[in-house]
Amino acid sequence: MQERIGLHIEYRFGHSLLITFDDGVSGVVDMSEYLRRGPVFAPLQDIEFFRKARIEGGTIAWPNGADIAPESLYEKCLGAAA
């Protein structure tokens, strides 16, 4: 996958984010499946902490170091659009 510059996120509800890539691919993605993927994601159960998501290094990251591969996010957006 080529680097996708211009990734943008907006909080929607619960553990969902609207994710938009610079090529126009976008979708509302429920991120709750990540909450059970190890201790680094456990703090994301707190909605206030989850809402601290930001773009770092071309992907979504949180202050505790949790992040998600941009390839995974892109695939989820393609699935959300289907």
mmCIF file of the N, C-alpha and C atoms, coordinates in Angstrom:
data_MODEL
# 
_entry.id   MODEL 
# 
loop_
_atom_site.group_PDB 
_atom_site.id 
_atom_site.type_symbol 
_atom_site.label_atom_id 
_atom_site.label_alt_id 
_atom_site.label_comp_id 
_atom_site.label_asym_id 
_atom_site.label_entity_id 
_atom_site.label_seq_id 
_atom_site.pdbx_PDB_ins_code 
_atom_site.Cartn_x 
_atom_site.Cartn_y 
_atom_site.Cartn_z 
_atom_site.occupancy 
_atom_site.B_iso_or_equiv 
_atom_site.pdbx_formal_charge 
_atom_site.auth_seq_id 
_atom_site.auth_comp_id 
_atom_site.auth_asym_id 
_atom_site.auth_atom_id 
_atom_site.pdbx_PDB_model_num 
ATOM 1   N N  . MET A 1 1  ? 0.847   -1.181 0.000  1.00 0.00 ? 1  MET A N  1 
ATOM 2   C CA . MET A 1 1  ? 0.000   0.000  0.000  1.00 0.00 ? 1  MET A CA 1 
ATOM 3   C C  . MET A 1 1  ? 0.883   1.232  0.000  1.00 0.00 ? 1  MET A C  1 
ATOM 4   N N  . GLN A 1 2  ? 0.570   2.182  -0.817 1.00 0.00 ? 2  GLN A N  1 
ATOM 5   C CA . GLN A 1 2  ? 1.326   3.419  -0.806 1.00 0.00 ? 2  GLN A CA 1 
ATOM 6   C C  . GLN A 1 2  ? 0.954   4.244  0.414  1.00 0.00 ? 2  GLN A C  1 
ATOM 7   N N  . GLU A 1 3  ? 1.863   5.127  0.818  1.00 0.00 ? 3  GLU A N  1 
ATOM 8   C CA . GLU A 1 3  ? 1.591   6.004  1.960  1.00 0.00 ? 3  GLU A CA 1 
ATOM 9   C C  . GLU A 1 3  ? 0.364   6.851  1.659  1.00 0.00 ? 3  GLU A C  1 
ATOM 10  N N  . ARG A 1 4  ? -0.547  6.944  2.581  1.00 0.00 ? 4  ARG A N  1 
ATOM 11  C CA . ARG A 1 4  ? -1.777  7.711  2.386  1.00 0.00 ? 4  ARG A CA 1 
ATOM 12  C C  . ARG A 1 4  ? -1.686  8.978  3.230  1.00 0.00 ? 4  ARG A C  1 
ATOM 13  N N  . ILE A 1 5  ? -1.208  10.029 2.616  1.00 0.00 ? 5  ILE A N  1 
ATOM 14  C CA . ILE A 1 5  ? -1.048  11.297 3.304  1.00 0.00 ? 5  ILE A CA 1 
ATOM 15  C C  . ILE A 1 5  ? -2.411  11.980 3.373  1.00 0.00 ? 5  ILE A C  1 
ATOM 16  N N  . GLY A 1 6  ? -2.684  12.655 4.465  1.00 0.00 ? 6  GLY A N  1 
ATOM 17  C CA . GLY A 1 6  ? -3.928  13.377 4.586  1.00 0.00 ? 6  GLY A CA 1 
ATOM 18  C C  . GLY A 1 6  ? -5.043  12.598 5.248  1.00 0.00 ? 6  GLY A C  1 
ATOM 19  N N  . LEU A 1 7  ? -4.693  11.561 5.988  1.00 0.00 ? 7  LEU A N  1 
ATOM 20  C CA . LEU A 1 7  ? -5.684  10.822 6.759  1.00 0.00 ? 7  LEU A CA 1 
ATOM 21  C C  . LEU A 1 7  ? -6.366  11.786 7.725  1.00 0.00 ? 7  LEU A C  1 
ATOM 22  N N  . HIS A 1 8  ? -7.681  11.699 7.787  1.00 0.00 ? 8  HIS A N  1 
ATOM 23  C CA . HIS A 1 8  ? -8.460  12.592 8.654  1.00 0.00 ? 8  HIS A CA 1 
ATOM 24  C C  . HIS A 1 8  ? -9.435  11.737 9.453  1.00 0.00 ? 8  HIS A C  1 
ATOM 25  N N  . ILE A 1 9  ? -9.627  12.096 10.727 1.00 0.00 ? 9  ILE A N  1 
ATOM 26  C CA . ILE A 1 9  ? -10.586 11.376 11.558 1.00 0.00 ? 9  ILE A CA 1 
ATOM 27  C C  . ILE A 1 9  ? -11.517 12.355 12.252 1.00 0.00 ? 9  ILE A C  1 
ATOM 28  N N  . GLU A 1 10 ? -12.733 11.883 12.492 1.00 0.00 ? 10 GLU A N  1 
ATOM 29  C CA . GLU A 1 10 ? -13.716 12.627 13.275 1.00 0.00 ? 10 GLU A CA 1 
ATOM 30  C C  . GLU A 1 10 ? -14.437 11.635 14.167 1.00 0.00 ? 10 GLU A C  1 
ATOM 31  N N  . TYR A 1 11 ? -14.566 11.985 15.430 1.00 0.00 ? 11 TYR A N  1 
ATOM 32  C CA . TYR A 1 11 ? -15.320 11.138 16.355 1.00 0.00 ? 11 TYR A CA 1 
ATOM 33  C C  . TYR A 1 11 ? -16.789 11.159 15.957 1.00 0.00 ? 11 TYR A C  1 
ATOM 34  N N  . ARG A 1 12 ? -17.451 10.007 16.010 1.00 0.00 ? 12 ARG A N  1 
ATOM 35  C CA . ARG A 1 12 ? -18.877 9.928  15.697 1.00 0.00 ? 12 ARG A CA 1 
ATOM 36  C C  . ARG A 1 12 ? -19.696 9.568  16.933 1.00 0.00 ? 12 ARG A C  1 
ATOM 37  N N  . PHE A 1 13 ? -19.584 8.360  17.438 1.00 0.00 ? 13 PHE A N  1 
ATOM 38  C CA . PHE A 1 13 ? -20.365 7.917  18.593 1.00 0.00 ? 13 PHE A CA 1 
ATOM 39  C C  . PHE A 1 13 ? -19.714 6.651  19.125 1.00 0.00 ? 13 PHE A C  1 
ATOM 40  N N  . GLY A 1 14 ? -19.970 6.338  20.388 1.00 0.00 ? 14 GLY A N  1 
ATOM 41  C CA . GLY A 1 14 ? -19.412 5.123  20.975 1.00 0.00 ? 14 GLY A CA 1 
ATOM 42  C C  . GLY A 1 14 ? -17.932 5.003  20.685 1.00 0.00 ? 14 GLY A C  1 
ATOM 43  N N  . HIS A 1 15 ? -17.555 3.915  20.064 1.00 0.00 ? 15 HIS A N  1 
ATOM 44  C CA . HIS A 1 15 ? -16.162 3.699  19.669 1.00 0.00 ? 15 HIS A CA 1 
ATOM 45  C C  . HIS A 1 15 ? -16.032 3.758  18.149 1.00 0.00 ? 15 HIS A C  1 
ATOM 46  N N  . SER A 1 16 ? -16.764 4.669  17.541 1.00 0.00 ? 16 SER A N  1 
ATOM 47  C CA . SER A 1 16 ? -16.744 4.809  16.088 1.00 0.00 ? 16 SER A CA 1 
ATOM 48  C C  . SER A 1 16 ? -16.110 6.127  15.663 1.00 0.00 ? 16 SER A C  1 
ATOM 49  N N  . LEU A 1 17 ? -15.351 6.030  14.576 1.00 0.00 ? 17 LEU A N  1 
ATOM 50  C CA . LEU A 1 17 ? -14.701 7.192  13.984 1.00 0.00 ? 17 LEU A CA 1 
ATOM 51  C C  . LEU A 1 17 ? -15.031 7.245  12.500 1.00 0.00 ? 17 LEU A C  1 
ATOM 52  N N  . LEU A 1 18 ? -15.219 8.445  11.992 1.00 0.00 ? 18 LEU A N  1 
ATOM 53  C CA . LEU A 1 18 ? -15.268 8.641  10.551 1.00 0.00 ? 18 LEU A CA 1 
ATOM 54  C C  . LEU A 1 18 ? -13.818 8.799  10.115 1.00 0.00 ? 18 LEU A C  1 
ATOM 55  N N  . ILE A 1 19 ? -13.373 7.898  9.254  1.00 0.00 ? 19 ILE A N  1 
ATOM 56  C CA . ILE A 1 19 ? -11.996 7.913  8.769  1.00 0.00 ? 19 ILE A CA 1 
ATOM 57  C C  . ILE A 1 19 ? -12.031 8.233  7.286  1.00 0.00 ? 19 ILE A C  1 
ATOM 58  N N  . THR A 1 20 ? -11.224 9.214  6.868  1.00 0.00 ? 20 THR A N  1 
ATOM 59  C CA . THR A 1 20 ? -11.172 9.612  5.470  1.00 0.00 ? 20 THR A CA 1 
ATOM 60  C C  . THR A 1 20 ? -9.715  9.642  5.026  1.00 0.00 ? 20 THR A C  1 
ATOM 61  N N  . PHE A 1 21 ? -9.436  8.954  3.932  1.00 0.00 ? 21 PHE A N  1 
ATOM 62  C CA . PHE A 1 21 ? -8.105  8.977  3.338  1.00 0.00 ? 21 PHE A CA 1 
ATOM 63  C C  . PHE A 1 21 ? -8.062  10.001 2.224  1.00 0.00 ? 21 PHE A C  1 
ATOM 64  N N  . ASP A 1 22 ? -6.869  10.450 1.883  1.00 0.00 ? 22 ASP A N  1 
ATOM 65  C CA . ASP A 1 22 ? -6.722  11.507 0.882  1.00 0.00 ? 22 ASP A CA 1 
ATOM 66  C C  . ASP A 1 22 ? -7.206  11.103 -0.504 1.00 0.00 ? 22 ASP A C  1 
ATOM 67  N N  . ASP A 1 23 ? -7.340  9.799  -0.760 1.00 0.00 ? 23 ASP A N  1 
ATOM 68  C CA . ASP A 1 23 ? -7.831  9.380  -2.069 1.00 0.00 ? 23 ASP A CA 1 
ATOM 69  C C  . ASP A 1 23 ? -9.354  9.309  -2.125 1.00 0.00 ? 23 ASP A C  1 
ATOM 70  N N  . GLY A 1 24 ? -10.017 9.748  -1.045 1.00 0.00 ? 24 GLY A N  1 
ATOM 71  C CA . GLY A 1 24 ? -11.470 9.798  -1.018 1.00 0.00 ? 24 GLY A CA 1 
ATOM 72  C C  . GLY A 1 24 ? -12.133 8.604  -0.361 1.00 0.00 ? 24 GLY A C  1 
ATOM 73  N N  . VAL A 1 25 ? -11.394 7.546  -0.084 1.00 0.00 ? 25 VAL A N  1 
ATOM 74  C CA . VAL A 1 25 ? -11.964 6.395  0.604  1.00 0.00 ? 25 VAL A CA 1 
ATOM 75  C C  . VAL A 1 25 ? -12.266 6.808  2.035  1.00 0.00 ? 25 VAL A C  1 
ATOM 76  N N  . SER A 1 26 ? -13.493 6.541  2.481  1.00 0.00 ? 26 SER A N  1 
ATOM 77  C CA . SER A 1 26 ? -13.868 6.913  3.841  1.00 0.00 ? 26 SER A CA 1 
ATOM 78  C C  . SER A 1 26 ? -14.961 5.983  4.343  1.00 0.00 ? 26 SER A C  1 
ATOM 79  N N  . GLY A 1 27 ? -15.150 6.002  5.642  1.00 0.00 ? 27 GLY A N  1 
ATOM 80  C CA . GLY A 1 27 ? -16.206 5.219  6.242  1.00 0.00 ? 27 GLY A CA 1 
ATOM 81  C C  . GLY A 1 27 ? -16.241 5.421  7.736  1.00 0.00 ? 27 GLY A C  1 
ATOM 82  N N  . VAL A 1 28 ? -17.399 5.182  8.326  1.00 0.00 ? 28 VAL A N  1 
ATOM 83  C CA . VAL A 1 28 ? -17.534 5.190  9.783  1.00 0.00 ? 28 VAL A CA 1 
ATOM 84  C C  . VAL A 1 28 ? -17.168 3.791  10.247 1.00 0.00 ? 28 VAL A C  1 
ATOM 85  N N  . VAL A 1 29 ? -16.131 3.712  11.066 1.00 0.00 ? 29 VAL A N  1 
ATOM 86  C CA . VAL A 1 29 ? -15.590 2.421  11.489 1.00 0.00 ? 29 VAL A CA 1 
ATOM 87  C C  . VAL A 1 29 ? -15.755 2.261  12.993 1.00 0.00 ? 29 VAL A C  1 
ATOM 88  N N  . ASP A 1 30 ? -16.378 1.150  13.387 1.00 0.00 ? 30 ASP A N  1 
ATOM 89  C CA . ASP A 1 30 ? -16.525 0.801  14.794 1.00 0.00 ? 30 ASP A CA 1 
ATOM 90  C C  . ASP A 1 30 ? -15.208 0.177  15.240 1.00 0.00 ? 30 ASP A C  1 
ATOM 91  N N  . MET A 1 31 ? -14.514 0.832  16.144 1.00 0.00 ? 31 MET A N  1 
ATOM 92  C CA . MET A 1 31 ? -13.193 0.402  16.594 1.00 0.00 ? 31 MET A CA 1 
ATOM 93  C C  . MET A 1 31 ? -13.260 -0.490 17.833 1.00 0.00 ? 31 MET A C  1 
ATOM 94  N N  . SER A 1 32 ? -14.467 -0.860 18.279 1.00 0.00 ? 32 SER A N  1 
ATOM 95  C CA . SER A 1 32 ? -14.603 -1.592 19.537 1.00 0.00 ? 32 SER A CA 1 
ATOM 96  C C  . SER A 1 32 ? -13.914 -2.950 19.522 1.00 0.00 ? 32 SER A C  1 
ATOM 97  N N  . GLU A 1 33 ? -13.706 -3.551 18.349 1.00 0.00 ? 33 GLU A N  1 
ATOM 98  C CA . GLU A 1 33 ? -13.017 -4.839 18.308 1.00 0.00 ? 33 GLU A CA 1 
ATOM 99  C C  . GLU A 1 33 ? -11.587 -4.742 18.833 1.00 0.00 ? 33 GLU A C  1 
ATOM 100 N N  . TYR A 1 34 ? -10.989 -3.577 18.757 1.00 0.00 ? 34 TYR A N  1 
ATOM 101 C CA . TYR A 1 34 ? -9.614  -3.401 19.226 1.00 0.00 ? 34 TYR A CA 1 
ATOM 102 C C  . TYR A 1 34 ? -9.508  -3.379 20.747 1.00 0.00 ? 34 TYR A C  1 
ATOM 103 N N  . LEU A 1 35 ? -10.599 -3.126 21.432 1.00 0.00 ? 35 LEU A N  1 
ATOM 104 C CA . LEU A 1 35 ? -10.573 -3.011 22.890 1.00 0.00 ? 35 LEU A CA 1 
ATOM 105 C C  . LEU A 1 35 ? -10.132 -4.298 23.572 1.00 0.00 ? 35 LEU A C  1 
ATOM 106 N N  . ARG A 1 36 ? -10.249 -5.407 22.884 1.00 0.00 ? 36 ARG A N  1 
ATOM 107 C CA . ARG A 1 36 ? -9.886  -6.711 23.457 1.00 0.00 ? 36 ARG A CA 1 
ATOM 108 C C  . ARG A 1 36 ? -8.567  -7.246 22.907 1.00 0.00 ? 36 ARG A C  1 
ATOM 109 N N  . ARG A 1 37 ? -7.779  -6.401 22.284 1.00 0.00 ? 37 ARG A N  1 
ATOM 110 C CA . ARG A 1 37 ? -6.546  -6.855 21.634 1.00 0.00 ? 37 ARG A CA 1 
ATOM 111 C C  . ARG A 1 37 ? -5.296  -6.572 22.458 1.00 0.00 ? 37 ARG A C  1 
ATOM 112 N N  . GLY A 1 38 ? -5.396  -6.718 23.741 1.00 0.00 ? 38 GLY A N  1 
ATOM 113 C CA . GLY A 1 38 ? -4.217  -6.561 24.577 1.00 0.00 ? 38 GLY A CA 1 
ATOM 114 C C  . GLY A 1 38 ? -4.286  -5.340 25.464 1.00 0.00 ? 38 GLY A C  1 
ATOM 115 N N  . PRO A 1 39 ? -3.378  -5.286 26.429 1.00 0.00 ? 39 PRO A N  1 
ATOM 116 C CA . PRO A 1 39 ? -3.426  -4.231 27.442 1.00 0.00 ? 39 PRO A CA 1 
ATOM 117 C C  . PRO A 1 39 ? -3.238  -2.816 26.901 1.00 0.00 ? 39 PRO A C  1 
ATOM 118 N N  . VAL A 1 40 ? -2.532  -2.643 25.796 1.00 0.00 ? 40 VAL A N  1 
ATOM 119 C CA . VAL A 1 40 ? -2.325  -1.297 25.270 1.00 0.00 ? 40 VAL A CA 1 
ATOM 120 C C  . VAL A 1 40 ? -3.632  -0.670 24.794 1.00 0.00 ? 40 VAL A C  1 
ATOM 121 N N  . PHE A 1 41 ? -4.603  -1.513 24.398 1.00 0.00 ? 41 PHE A N  1 
ATOM 122 C CA . PHE A 1 41 ? -5.889  -0.990 23.928 1.00 0.00 ? 41 PHE A CA 1 
ATOM 123 C C  . PHE A 1 41 ? -6.933  -0.862 25.038 1.00 0.00 ? 41 PHE A C  1 
ATOM 124 N N  . ALA A 1 42 ? -6.678  -1.435 26.215 1.00 0.00 ? 42 ALA A N  1 
ATOM 125 C CA . ALA A 1 42 ? -7.647  -1.403 27.316 1.00 0.00 ? 42 ALA A CA 1 
ATOM 126 C C  . ALA A 1 42 ? -8.084  0.015  27.693 1.00 0.00 ? 42 ALA A C  1 
ATOM 127 N N  . PRO A 1 43 ? -7.182  1.004  27.745 1.00 0.00 ? 43 PRO A N  1 
ATOM 128 C CA . PRO A 1 43 ? -7.624  2.360  28.095 1.00 0.00 ? 43 PRO A CA 1 
ATOM 129 C C  . PRO A 1 43 ? -8.641  2.955  27.124 1.00 0.00 ? 43 PRO A C  1 
ATOM 130 N N  . LEU A 1 44 ? -8.707  2.426  25.902 1.00 0.00 ? 44 LEU A N  1 
ATOM 131 C CA . LEU A 1 44 ? -9.641  2.942  24.911 1.00 0.00 ? 44 LEU A CA 1 
ATOM 132 C C  . LEU A 1 44 ? -11.090 2.626  25.265 1.00 0.00 ? 44 LEU A C  1 
ATOM 133 N N  . GLN A 1 45 ? -11.313 1.747  26.234 1.00 0.00 ? 45 GLN A N  1 
ATOM 134 C CA . GLN A 1 45 ? -12.676 1.453  26.683 1.00 0.00 ? 45 GLN A CA 1 
ATOM 135 C C  . GLN A 1 45 ? -13.331 2.700  27.258 1.00 0.00 ? 45 GLN A C  1 
ATOM 136 N N  . ASP A 1 46 ? -12.517 3.585  27.848 1.00 0.00 ? 46 ASP A N  1 
ATOM 137 C CA . ASP A 1 46 ? -13.000 4.860  28.378 1.00 0.00 ? 46 ASP A CA 1 
ATOM 138 C C  . ASP A 1 46 ? -13.222 5.800  27.191 1.00 0.00 ? 46 ASP A C  1 
ATOM 139 N N  . ILE A 1 47 ? -14.460 6.182  26.959 1.00 0.00 ? 47 ILE A N  1 
ATOM 140 C CA . ILE A 1 47 ? -14.802 7.017  25.797 1.00 0.00 ? 47 ILE A CA 1 
ATOM 141 C C  . ILE A 1 47 ? -13.990 8.307  25.773 1.00 0.00 ? 47 ILE A C  1 
ATOM 142 N N  . GLU A 1 48 ? -13.791 8.919  26.923 1.00 0.00 ? 48 GLU A N  1 
ATOM 143 C CA . GLU A 1 48 ? -13.017 10.169 26.949 1.00 0.00 ? 48 GLU A CA 1 
ATOM 144 C C  . GLU A 1 48 ? -11.591 9.941  26.451 1.00 0.00 ? 48 GLU A C  1 
ATOM 145 N N  . PHE A 1 49 ? -10.997 8.818  26.833 1.00 0.00 ? 49 PHE A N  1 
ATOM 146 C CA . PHE A 1 49 ? -9.654  8.502  26.352 1.00 0.00 ? 49 PHE A CA 1 
ATOM 147 C C  . PHE A 1 49 ? -9.704  8.147  24.863 1.00 0.00 ? 49 PHE A C  1 
ATOM 148 N N  . PHE A 1 50 ? -10.689 7.369  24.457 1.00 0.00 ? 50 PHE A N  1 
ATOM 149 C CA . PHE A 1 50 ? -10.835 6.999  23.059 1.00 0.00 ? 50 PHE A CA 1 
ATOM 150 C C  . PHE A 1 50 ? -10.901 8.241  22.175 1.00 0.00 ? 50 PHE A C  1 
ATOM 151 N N  . ARG A 1 51 ? -11.591 9.258  22.653 1.00 0.00 ? 51 ARG A N  1 
ATOM 152 C CA . ARG A 1 51 ? -11.764 10.494 21.879 1.00 0.00 ? 51 ARG A CA 1 
ATOM 153 C C  . ARG A 1 51 ? -10.479 11.298 21.735 1.00 0.00 ? 51 ARG A C  1 
ATOM 154 N N  . LYS A 1 52 ? -9.416  10.890 22.409 1.00 0.00 ? 52 LYS A N  1 
ATOM 155 C CA . LYS A 1 52 ? -8.111  11.555 22.273 1.00 0.00 ? 52 LYS A CA 1 
ATOM 156 C C  . LYS A 1 52 ? -7.336  11.042 21.066 1.00 0.00 ? 52 LYS A C  1 
ATOM 157 N N  . ALA A 1 53 ? -7.975  10.243 20.227 1.00 0.00 ? 53 ALA A N  1 
ATOM 158 C CA . ALA A 1 53 ? -7.335  9.738  19.012 1.00 0.00 ? 53 ALA A CA 1 
ATOM 159 C C  . ALA A 1 53 ? -6.820  10.907 18.186 1.00 0.00 ? 53 ALA A C  1 
ATOM 160 N N  . ARG A 1 54 ? -5.667  10.686 17.570 1.00 0.00 ? 54 ARG A N  1 
ATOM 161 C CA . ARG A 1 54 ? -5.060  11.722 16.732 1.00 0.00 ? 54 ARG A CA 1 
ATOM 162 C C  . ARG A 1 54 ? -4.314  11.040 15.589 1.00 0.00 ? 54 ARG A C  1 
ATOM 163 N N  . ILE A 1 55 ? -3.915  11.814 14.613 1.00 0.00 ? 55 ILE A N  1 
ATOM 164 C CA . ILE A 1 55 ? -3.121  11.288 13.510 1.00 0.00 ? 55 ILE A CA 1 
ATOM 165 C C  . ILE A 1 55 ? -1.654  11.443 13.886 1.00 0.00 ? 55 ILE A C  1 
ATOM 166 N N  . GLU A 1 56 ? -0.942  10.321 13.808 1.00 0.00 ? 56 GLU A N  1 
ATOM 167 C CA . GLU A 1 56 ? 0.484   10.319 14.133 1.00 0.00 ? 56 GLU A CA 1 
ATOM 168 C C  . GLU A 1 56 ? 1.168   9.291  13.239 1.00 0.00 ? 56 GLU A C  1 
ATOM 169 N N  . GLY A 1 57 ? 2.164   9.718  12.513 1.00 0.00 ? 57 GLY A N  1 
ATOM 170 C CA . GLY A 1 57 ? 2.877   8.790  11.644 1.00 0.00 ? 57 GLY A CA 1 
ATOM 171 C C  . GLY A 1 57 ? 2.015   8.179  10.555 1.00 0.00 ? 57 GLY A C  1 
ATOM 172 N N  . GLY A 1 58 ? 1.003   8.894  10.113 1.00 0.00 ? 58 GLY A N  1 
ATOM 173 C CA . GLY A 1 58 ? 0.157   8.411  9.029  1.00 0.00 ? 58 GLY A CA 1 
ATOM 174 C C  . GLY A 1 58 ? -0.936  7.447  9.438  1.00 0.00 ? 58 GLY A C  1 
ATOM 175 N N  . THR A 1 59 ? -1.189  7.342  10.744 1.00 0.00 ? 59 THR A N  1 
ATOM 176 C CA . THR A 1 59 ? -2.261  6.468  11.198 1.00 0.00 ? 59 THR A CA 1 
ATOM 177 C C  . THR A 1 59 ? -2.894  7.031  12.463 1.00 0.00 ? 59 THR A C  1 
ATOM 178 N N  . ILE A 1 60 ? -3.904  6.338  12.980 1.00 0.00 ? 60 ILE A N  1 
ATOM 179 C CA . ILE A 1 60 ? -4.569  6.757  14.209 1.00 0.00 ? 60 ILE A CA 1 
ATOM 180 C C  . ILE A 1 60 ? -3.772  6.241  15.395 1.00 0.00 ? 60 ILE A C  1 
ATOM 181 N N  . ALA A 1 61 ? -3.534  7.128  16.360 1.00 0.00 ? 61 ALA A N  1 
ATOM 182 C CA . ALA A 1 61 ? -2.793  6.753  17.571 1.00 0.00 ? 61 ALA A CA 1 
ATOM 183 C C  . ALA A 1 61 ? -3.430  7.434  18.774 1.00 0.00 ? 61 ALA A C  1 
ATOM 184 N N  . TRP A 1 62 ? -3.149  6.891  19.942 1.00 0.00 ? 62 TRP A N  1 
ATOM 185 C CA . TRP A 1 62 ? -3.626  7.443  21.207 1.00 0.00 ? 62 TRP A CA 1 
ATOM 186 C C  . TRP A 1 62 ? -2.437  7.778  22.088 1.00 0.00 ? 62 TRP A C  1 
ATOM 187 N N  . PRO A 1 63 ? -2.648  8.620  23.116 1.00 0.00 ? 63 PRO A N  1 
ATOM 188 C CA . PRO A 1 63 ? -1.539  9.077  23.956 1.00 0.00 ? 63 PRO A CA 1 
ATOM 189 C C  . PRO A 1 63 ? -0.743  7.973  24.652 1.00 0.00 ? 63 PRO A C  1 
ATOM 190 N N  . ASN A 1 64 ? -1.329  6.803  24.838 1.00 0.00 ? 64 ASN A N  1 
ATOM 191 C CA . ASN A 1 64 ? -0.616  5.720  25.520 1.00 0.00 ? 64 ASN A CA 1 
ATOM 192 C C  . ASN A 1 64 ? 0.232   4.875  24.572 1.00 0.00 ? 64 ASN A C  1 
ATOM 193 N N  . GLY A 1 65 ? 0.287   5.233  23.296 1.00 0.00 ? 65 GLY A N  1 
ATOM 194 C CA . GLY A 1 65 ? 1.088   4.498  22.327 1.00 0.00 ? 65 GLY A CA 1 
ATOM 195 C C  . GLY A 1 65 ? 0.307   3.504  21.491 1.00 0.00 ? 65 GLY A C  1 
ATOM 196 N N  . ALA A 1 66 ? -0.962  3.287  21.790 1.00 0.00 ? 66 ALA A N  1 
ATOM 197 C CA . ALA A 1 66 ? -1.783  2.395  20.972 1.00 0.00 ? 66 ALA A CA 1 
ATOM 198 C C  . ALA A 1 66 ? -1.943  3.013  19.586 1.00 0.00 ? 66 ALA A C  1 
ATOM 199 N N  . ASP A 1 67 ? -1.837  2.187  18.557 1.00 0.00 ? 67 ASP A N  1 
ATOM 200 C CA . ASP A 1 67 ? -2.092  2.657  17.200 1.00 0.00 ? 67 ASP A CA 1 
ATOM 201 C C  . ASP A 1 67 ? -2.595  1.489  16.361 1.00 0.00 ? 67 ASP A C  1 
ATOM 202 N N  . ILE A 1 68 ? -3.080  1.810  15.185 1.00 0.00 ? 68 ILE A N  1 
ATOM 203 C CA . ILE A 1 68 ? -3.651  0.801  14.296 1.00 0.00 ? 68 ILE A CA 1 
ATOM 204 C C  . ILE A 1 68 ? -3.036  0.997  12.922 1.00 0.00 ? 68 ILE A C  1 
ATOM 205 N N  . ALA A 1 69 ? -2.606  -0.096 12.314 1.00 0.00 ? 69 ALA A N  1 
ATOM 206 C CA . ALA A 1 69 ? -1.959  -0.028 11.003 1.00 0.00 ? 69 ALA A CA 1 
ATOM 207 C C  . ALA A 1 69 ? -2.873  0.649  9.986  1.00 0.00 ? 69 ALA A C  1 
ATOM 208 N N  . PRO A 1 70 ? -2.326  1.565  9.200  1.00 0.00 ? 70 PRO A N  1 
ATOM 209 C CA . PRO A 1 70 ? -3.162  2.254  8.207  1.00 0.00 ? 70 PRO A CA 1 
ATOM 210 C C  . PRO A 1 70 ? -3.770  1.313  7.188  1.00 0.00 ? 70 PRO A C  1 
ATOM 211 N N  . GLU A 1 71 ? -3.091  0.211  6.882  1.00 0.00 ? 71 GLU A N  1 
ATOM 212 C CA . GLU A 1 71 ? -3.642  -0.759 5.939  1.00 0.00 ? 71 GLU A CA 1 
ATOM 213 C C  . GLU A 1 71 ? -4.942  -1.351 6.476  1.00 0.00 ? 71 GLU A C  1 
ATOM 214 N N  . SER A 1 72 ? -4.963  -1.641 7.774  1.00 0.00 ? 72 SER A N  1 
ATOM 215 C CA . SER A 1 72 ? -6.172  -2.180 8.405  1.00 0.00 ? 72 SER A CA 1 
ATOM 216 C C  . SER A 1 72 ? -7.300  -1.165 8.356  1.00 0.00 ? 72 SER A C  1 
ATOM 217 N N  . LEU A 1 73 ? -6.973  0.080  8.634  1.00 0.00 ? 73 LEU A N  1 
ATOM 218 C CA . LEU A 1 73 ? -7.987  1.138  8.599  1.00 0.00 ? 73 LEU A CA 1 
ATOM 219 C C  . LEU A 1 73 ? -8.560  1.305  7.192  1.00 0.00 ? 73 LEU A C  1 
ATOM 220 N N  . TYR A 1 74 ? -7.692  1.236  6.208  1.00 0.00 ? 74 TYR A N  1 
ATOM 221 C CA . TYR A 1 74 ? -8.124  1.399  4.822  1.00 0.00 ? 74 TYR A CA 1 
ATOM 222 C C  . TYR A 1 74 ? -9.091  0.277  4.434  1.00 0.00 ? 74 TYR A C  1 
ATOM 223 N N  . GLU A 1 75 ? -8.732  -0.949 4.798  1.00 0.00 ? 75 GLU A N  1 
ATOM 224 C CA . GLU A 1 75 ? -9.603  -2.091 4.495  1.00 0.00 ? 75 GLU A CA 1 
ATOM 225 C C  . GLU A 1 75 ? -10.954 -1.953 5.202  1.00 0.00 ? 75 GLU A C  1 
ATOM 226 N N  . LYS A 1 76 ? -10.935 -1.489 6.435  1.00 0.00 ? 76 LYS A N  1 
ATOM 227 C CA . LYS A 1 76 ? -12.194 -1.295 7.174  1.00 0.00 ? 76 LYS A CA 1 
ATOM 228 C C  . LYS A 1 76 ? -13.058 -0.226 6.497  1.00 0.00 ? 76 LYS A C  1 
ATOM 229 N N  . CYS A 1 77 ? -12.422 0.824  6.010  1.00 0.00 ? 77 CYS A N  1 
ATOM 230 C CA . CYS A 1 77 ? -13.180 1.863  5.313  1.00 0.00 ? 77 CYS A CA 1 
ATOM 231 C C  . CYS A 1 77 ? -13.776 1.326  4.014  1.00 0.00 ? 77 CYS A C  1 
ATOM 232 N N  . LEU A 1 78 ? -13.038 0.506  3.309  1.00 0.00 ? 78 LEU A N  1 
ATOM 233 C CA . LEU A 1 78 ? -13.579 -0.099 2.085  1.00 0.00 ? 78 LEU A CA 1 
ATOM 234 C C  . LEU A 1 78 ? -14.777 -0.974 2.435  1.00 0.00 ? 78 LEU A C  1 
ATOM 235 N N  . GLY A 1 79 ? -14.690 -1.720 3.520  1.00 0.00 ? 79 GLY A N  1 
ATOM 236 C CA . GLY A 1 79 ? -15.799 -2.577 3.954  1.00 0.00 ? 79 GLY A CA 1 
ATOM 237 C C  . GLY A 1 79 ? -16.984 -1.768 4.425  1.00 0.00 ? 79 GLY A C  1 
ATOM 238 N N  . ALA A 1 80 ? -16.727 -0.638 5.091  1.00 0.00 ? 80 ALA A N  1 
ATOM 239 C CA . ALA A 1 80 ? -17.811 0.212  5.590  1.00 0.00 ? 80 ALA A CA 1 
ATOM 240 C C  . ALA A 1 80 ? -18.559 0.857  4.432  1.00 0.00 ? 80 ALA A C  1 
ATOM 241 N N  . ALA A 1 81 ? -17.871 1.094  3.341  1.00 0.00 ? 81 ALA A N  1 
ATOM 242 C CA . ALA A 1 81 ? -18.494 1.743  2.182  1.00 0.00 ? 81 ALA A CA 1 
ATOM 243 C C  . ALA A 1 81 ? -19.310 0.765  1.344  1.00 0.00 ? 81 ALA A C  1 
ATOM 244 N N  . ALA A 1 82 ? -19.048 -0.514 1.533  1.00 0.00 ? 82 ALA A N  1 
ATOM 245 C CA . ALA A 1 82 ? -19.730 -1.536 0.701  1.00 0.00 ? 82 ALA A CA 1 
ATOM 246 C C  . ALA A 1 82 ? -21.177 -1.716 1.104  1.00 0.00 ? 82 ALA A C  1 
# 
